[in-house]
Amino acid sequence: MTLRTYELDDPVSSVMTKGTLSIKSSKNLKEAITIMSDFDVGSLLVTVNGNAIGIITSKDIIKVISQEQDLKKVKIKEVMQTPIIKINATETISAALLKMKEQKINHLIVVDGEKIIGMINPLNLLI
């Protein structure tokens, strides 16, 4: 991996992952792991009735695995992070990094108005 050339005042939209994958909050962790593995992603938006209410990450899943719980019995809603933290697509990369640091998170949901258009995490800054 090499560092991508970018400026800290470039918009988040220039480095975000476009689109997002989601899972219903009523599904179990085994189902989340399957989706994350199939699409090679480290996080999923969590939805209820089509509305994003949280996020689940590989880090959340690892915590459950370390507790030796049955992944088919643990529901997404039991371990998801909520609320989701958003950033506008026109905000700068430096603003996104600062927000992630302040919130102690690794994923920000990128929005255009109220519409979710992507996600950014520190890996988006690497090629």
TORLUM-439982 format. One record per residue (C-alpha): residue in one letter; x, y, z. Coordinates in steps of 0.2 Angstrom, whole numbers, padded with zeros to 4 digits, always signed. Last residue first. Example, Ala and Ser with C-alpha at 12.3 -4.5 7.8 and 13.67 -1.06 7.14 Angstrom:
BEGIN
s+0068-0005+0036a+0062-0022+0039
//
This chain:
BEGIN
i-0021+0015-0010l-0022+0024+0007l-0033+0039+0013n-0048+0028+0012l-0040+0017+0025p-0043+0030+0038n-0062+0028+0036i-0075+0036+0025m-0093+0031+0020g-0104+0035+0006i-0119+0043-0001i-0132+0044+0013k-0145+0057+0009e-0150+0070+0022g-0141+0084+0013d-0127+0075+0004v-0121+0063+0017v-0105+0054+0021i-0106+0041+0036l-0090+0042+0046h-0080+0027+0051n-0065+0025+0063i-0072+0031+0079k-0065+0040+0094q-0078+0054+0093e-0064+0067+0094k-0052+0057+0083m-0065+0053+0070k-0071+0071+0070l-0053+0078+0067l-0050+0066+0053a-0066+0071+0045a-0062+0090+0047s-0045+0087+0039i-0053+0078+0024t-0064+0093+0021e-0082+0095+0022t-0091+0095+0005a-0098+0077+0007n-0106+0082+0024i-0101+0072+0039k-0111+0059+0049i-0109+0050+0065i-0121+0035+0067p-0130+0034+0083t-0127+0021+0088q-0114+0007+0088m-0121-0010+0085v-0119-0024+0097e-0137-0029+0103k-0145-0022+0087i-0135-0034+0076k-0143-0049+0085v-0132-0062+0094k-0140-0080+0092k-0131-0085+0076l-0114-0078+0082d-0115-0090+0097q-0105-0081+0111e-0086-0085+0114q-0083-0068+0123s-0069-0065+0111i-0081-0068+0096v-0092-0054+0103k-0077-0042+0104i-0072-0047+0086i-0089-0043+0080d-0088-0025+0086k-0071-0023+0078s-0077-0029+0062t-0089-0015+0062i-0108-0012+0065i-0116+0004+0061g-0132+0012+0068i-0149+0019+0064a-0150+0020+0045n-0168+0020+0039g-0175+0006+0028n-0188+0000+0040v-0174-0002+0053t-0156-0001+0047v-0138-0005+0052l-0124+0002+0041l-0111-0011+0038s-0092-0011+0042g-0076-0019+0037v-0079-0023+0019d-0073-0037+0008f-0090-0039-0001d-0093-0058+0003s-0084-0057+0019m-0094-0042+0026i-0110-0050+0020t-0106-0067+0028i-0100-0058+0044a-0116-0049+0045e-0126-0065+0043k-0116-0073+0057l-0119-0058+0068n-0138-0060+0067k-0152-0050+0058s-0165-0039+0068s-0155-0023+0065k-0157-0025+0046i-0140-0025+0036s-0133-0012+0026l-0120-0009+0012t-0114+0008+0008g-0112+0019-0008k-0096+0028-0013t-0081+0024-0003m-0074+0042+0002v-0059+0050-0005s-0065+0064-0016s-0081+0066-0006v-0072+0071+0009p-0068+0087+0001d-0050+0092-0001d-0043+0103+0012l-0031+0090+0019e-0024+0088+0002y-0022+0072-0007t-0009+0061-0014r-0013+0043-0010l-0001+0034+0002t+0006+0017-0004m+0000+0000+0000
//
